[in-house]
């Protein structure tokens, strides 16, 4: 049996290797990882680059409640609209990369916008770290309840009879509602309808109801309330199949307008230098939230499809969408400063 003296010698002999091991772990980033594991220690800001009440806002608030519980810190929603989502996205790109500022971006801010305008204040592919693809949602063409058309064929006929007489609204030049409407104009035979940009799609509704705007290509998510209230009429939805939340509304393809099989994406990104450990934690928590029955039910009811997945898969979606919209913009000759 070893004596007490022997045990003391053994402990002393182990001291040096143990210290060496500790130093080695610290050098390899163990201390850094331990520090990162404490995140978050204060509220996390989720920037919504569009006004309250829009599709991005609805999806963001649905996620925020669940994430606040999972992270043990409040997710604070900050609506920062303007310039088609560019102002809010840019604020996050230039924020401290400490994991306390993220943006719920869309195709408008990171695919359509960059494809349309190379002079944005940020580089969508370099100034952000993709975290997770949250959801997708089709668009629906809506018109005011008293506007003199009841289906998409009547809308197309009216616009063809009076080129340049009517307007359409969007949440800004280069946003998804703008480019989706431009796609419709092209696919419906080269319609001439004047574009009126607003600071958010919710702001278009007042003029749409008053008949000053002929139509809006709104997200199914944000259009739901106005459709249920009878303020607007849905005419057709984008995508390959009818929306589960608007089953009575035909797709554009069903009414003879091809090439409208598109849906907007919504995803979370942080500043480019955001620590990988924090991004990975956020990715795990969002993926878990998107599997929660109440989140699935709420998003589906609103017309959005939960997605989730890896940062690399999300990065690929952003790039593919950028390439597709870039081709459309070049083919249609759309310019950033154009209002038509």
N, C-alpha and C positions, 0 to 999 in steps of 0.2 A: 504494500500500500504506500502511495506517496505521502511524505510527511508534509507538515505545514510549510517547512522551509522550501521543500520541493515545489509546492503549489505557488509560493511567493515568487520563486525563480521563474516558474512557467508564466505567471501573469506578467512579470517584468519583461520576459522575452517576447510576449505578444504585444506589448505596448507599442514598440516601434512599427511593426507591420500595420497595426490598427491605425496609427497616425498617418502612415503612408497611404493607406487605403482611403482615409478621410480626405486627404489632400487630393488624391487622384479623382475621387468622386466630385469634389468641388471644381477641379479643373475641367472635368468633362461636362459641367453644366448642371450637376445635381442641385447645387444651391440655387441656381437660377430657376430650375424647374420647380423646386420647393416654393420659391417666392411666387412664381406664376400660379401655383395651385391655390394661392390665397384669393385670387381674382374670382368674383368682384368684391371689393370692400366698400363700394359706394354705388349709387344708382348708375345705370347704363343708359345713355342717350340713344334712342332709335329715331333717326331723322327720317321723316316722311317728306319727300321733296314736292309734294302736291298739297292742296288745301284739304281740310277736314271734310269727310263725307264722300270722298272719292274712293275708287277701288283700292288703291294702295293704302289709304288710311284705314279702311275697313279690315283689310288683311293684316296690317300691322297691329292694330288694336286687338284683333283676335289672338295673335301670337303673344303680344306683350303680357297679357294676363297669365298665361301658362308659363312663360319664361320667368316672370317675376318670382313665382313660387319655386321653380326649379333652381334658379340661381341664388335665391335668398336675398336678392336686392331688387328694388323697383326698376322696371324698364320704363323710362320716361319718354313718352311720345313728344316729339317736337316737329310740328308742321312748319316746313320752310319752303313755301312755294315760290315760283317765279322762273321765267325763261325756260319754260317747258321741263322743269325739274332740274335744270342745270345748277341753280343757286344752292339748293339743298345738297345735291351730290358733291358739288365743289367744296362745300363747307366741311364735309366728312373727309374728302381727299386731303384737305389741308389741316385737319385736326391732329391733335397729339395721337400717335399710334400706340396708345396704351390699353386699347380694348374697351374704352368707355364712350366711344362714339362710333356708331355703325349706321348704315343707310339701308332702307328698304327700297332698292332701285327697281327700275322696270326697263323694258325694251326701249322706252323713250329716252332714258338717260344714258344707256350703255350700248345700245345697238343701233336704233334709228337715228338718234341725235348725232352720234359721232360719224355715222355714214353720210349724213346730210351736211354736217358742218364741221370741217376739220379744224376750225379755230375755237373750239370750246376751251374754257380755262383749265381743263384737265385732260389727260390722256386716259381714256377709259380702260385701255389694256395694260397700263403701266402704273397708274396712280392708285389702284385699288387692289385689295386682296379678296377674291371671291370666297365666300363662306358657305353658302348653301342656296340652292334653287328651291324657293318656298312653294310657289304655285304657278299655275297658268290659268288664263281665263279668256274665253272668246269675246268678241265685240258684238254689239247689237246696234243696228241702225234704228234710231228712235226719231220721231217727229212729234210736234205738238198735237194734243188731242183734237184741236179744231182745224189743223192743217188739212187742206182739201185732197188728201190721198189716204187710202186705206190699205194699200199693199205696195210691195216694192215695184211691181210693174207700173202702177199708176205714178209712182215717184219718178221713175226713169222717163216715162212719157212726158210728164210735166216739165222736167228739167231739159229734155230735148226740144220741146216746143218753145222754150223761153231761155235760150243760152245767155248766161251772164246776169239774169234777173234775180236769181236766188243765191242765198248764202248758206254755208255750212260752218259750224263752230267746232273748236277743238281746245285742248288745254295748252296750246302754244305751238309755234312753228317748230317742226321737227319732232313732235311728240307722236306717240303711237296712234292716238285718235286722228291726228292730222294725216299721217302717212297711210293709215288704213282707209281713210276717206279718199285720199288720192288714188289708192289702189282701186277702190270702187269706181271712181270716175273713169279710170282707164279701162277697167274690165267691162264696164257697162257701155262702152262704145265711144269713149273720149268726150265725156260731158264737160261743159263749161259752167262751173259753180264757183262762186267767190269764197275764199277762205277767210274767216274772221277768227283770229287767235285770241283766247282768253287766258287768265291765270290758272284756270282749273276747269274740268268738265262740269263740276257742280255749278259754276258761275254761268255756264251756257244755258242751263235749264230755264231760267227766267225769260230770256229772249226766245227760247224755243217754244215755250208755252204761249208767249205773246204773238207767235207767228213771224217774228223778225228773222228767225233762223229756220231754214227748211229742214235740216237734219243734223244729227250728231252721231258719230260712231263712238258710242260709249262702251265701257266695259260692262259686261253683263252684271258684274258685282255691284257697281255703283248705280246702274240703271234700275235695279229691282224696285227700290222704294218708289221711284217716280212712276214706274209702270203700274205698281199695285195701287198707287193713289189716283191713277187715272189721268195724271198730268201729261203723260206722253204715250204714244202708241209704238210698239215694237213692230218692225217690218221684216227684218231678216237678221240671222246671226252668221258670224264667220265660223270656220271650222269644218270638220268632216262629218259631223253629226249634230243633231239638235241638242240644245242645252237642256240638261235635266231640270234646271230651274225655270226654263221657258219652253216646255215641250210643245206648246201650240204654235211656236214661231218657226217658220221654215228656214233652212240654210240658204245662203245665196245660190249654191249649186242647184238646189231644188227648184229655184225659180229661174234658172237658166243663166246665171252669172257665175262663170267659172273663175278659178284663180283666187278665191277668197278663203282658202283653207288655212287660215292663220289665227294664232292665238297669242296674246301678250304674256310675257313671263314676268314674274315678280321674284326678286332674290335679295339676299342680304350680303353686303360687302363692307369691308373696313378699309382703313388707310393701308397703303401698300406695305408699310413696315410694321404692321400689327403683329405681335408675337404669335408664332405658329401654334403654341400651346393654347392660347386663348381662343384663336380661331377654331381649333379642333374641338375645344370644349363647347363653344357656341354651336358648331355644326352638330355635335351629338345631341345637345339639348333641343335644338330646332327639329331635328329628325324625330326625336322622341315626342315632341309636341304634336307634330304632324300625324302621328299614329294614334293620338288620343281621340277616342270616339266623339267627344264634344267638339273638338277642333275640326275633325273631318265633317261632322254634321253641319257645323256652322258655315264652313267654307263651301261645302257642296250646296247648301241651301242658298248661299249667296251667289252661286254660279261659278265658283273657282274650284280647280282641281288640285289638291295637295300633291306635291312632288317629292321633295327631299333629295337625298343622294349625296355624293361626294363633291368637294370643291372643284376637282378636275372635271367632273361631268358638267357642273354648272359653267365653268370657264368655257367648255366646248360649246354649250348652248349660246352663250353670249357671242362667241366668234361666228358661229354658223348664222345666227340671226343678223349679225352685222354684214356678213358677206351677201346674204339674200337681199337685205334692204339696200345695200350699196348698188347691187345690180338693178333693182327697180328704179332707184333714184336716177341712175345714169340713163336708163332706158326711157324714163318719162321726162327727163330734163328738168327735174325739180331743183330749185335753188333755195338756199337758206333764207334769203330775203324775200322770196316770192310769197305773195298772199293769195295766190290762186291755185 
